[in-house]
């Protein structure tokens, strides 16, 4: 039982528990509604259909993806929605982080095996202070989720449900449509879902009805942007702020990981916003009806959500083909390492880009910010991209076999679903429920591999590498 196997099997165990909970009648809403959701609720009386819906939803929640066969706001009752958001929280933190929290609550000391597993799951540099790192992660998560919930509560709340004297209310209280309890639950659910880059929403159109609501769009995007930054980067930002405010002597030095991750993330956000503005601004089904400021906010939201958040304020199904392929590119790159997001990660993309530029210039070293990137890291980045690409291609081929007619009619939509599932984004162009049961199981497997990672999964299958003391001679060959 290697560390990789522990982590991979741990995620499977959480998915299994979530599936069992979702198959319980206690989690399914009794009242039906019009449309496909009503049909799904009625069909869930069939055990196999109920099990498939539960497995799909549980996997999507633990893998913080957001793809769903049903409208979770109507299909699940309050208890089911609580289970869903708890699975999202566990999936966002990571199996080993969540397990460590339980051990710390039970006041159990971490043994060496636990520390090594936490180190690999968090990509930490050493074994010392891991308990404090986990506590910092929990504190950071709660801070952002509570702050986001407070602001969202103000915009969801209907002031007419409050006492007459509302003059002392904060200025961000708007004319919402919900009672205090309903507004509170909507705020908590969407804040947790946003920070963990899950993309689950209790609204039937996700956040489409808030396209023209700039404040809600900005709050939600800030949540999943900070969630996609990564805990290590957030901690460095906090240490820099503490160093600056305390006026400590000397200059605070950011790590290379922080510089690369933040620079790449900001560059992709800016590039994505400009790209979506140019591509979709004249599309009458998406951004054309919006005014200038609303288009800018919608483009910013779309640029941020493609980095594995999964929320949408415009209709993905009506985007142009160019916009869909632009979204595919952004989804595959994903968020920063050590974050709640997926994809190949921004640092991987940066390392490959710098390596390519070095080769084109004829240089033998890859440099960044006056630091040399080690060859082992370059090999790992290549393995991540090649492995991820092969996984996406394999899943796409399988879907063209299980859903041949759908693939012939809308191959872009099928490919979009695969990349969205692997990058744990949650955006869908044709809807997950349009796939056959066999195709849905392919997507389930793709979401799982995308969450645990290709290298982690291969390490779990092959086991730890065995050291070799044999050195072979080098020989050149033709490449390119």
Secondary structure as UniProt FT lines:
FT   HELIX           3..22
FT   HELIX           25..27
FT   HELIX           36..43
FT   TURN            44..45
FT   HELIX           47..62
FT   TURN            63..64
FT   HELIX           72..75
FT   HELIX           78..93
FT   HELIX           95..105
FT   TURN            106..107
FT   HELIX           112..122
FT   TURN            128..129
FT   HELIX           130..156
FT   STRAND          157..158
FT   HELIX           159..161
FT   TURN            167..168
FT   TURN            171..172
FT   HELIX           180..195
FT   TURN            196..197
FT   TURN            204..207
FT   HELIX           208..210
FT   TURN            211..212
FT   HELIX           214..229
FT   HELIX           231..245
FT   TURN            246..247
FT   HELIX           256..280
FT   TURN            281..282
FT   TURN            284..289
FT   HELIX           292..305
FT   TURN            306..309
FT   HELIX           316..318
FT   HELIX           321..333
FT   TURN            337..338
FT   HELIX           346..360
FT   TURN            361..362
FT   STRAND          367..368
FT   TURN            369..370
FT   STRAND          371..372
FT   HELIX           375..402
FT   HELIX           404..409
FT   HELIX           411..422
FT   TURN            423..424
FT   HELIX           432..434
FT   HELIX           437..452
FT   HELIX           454..462
//
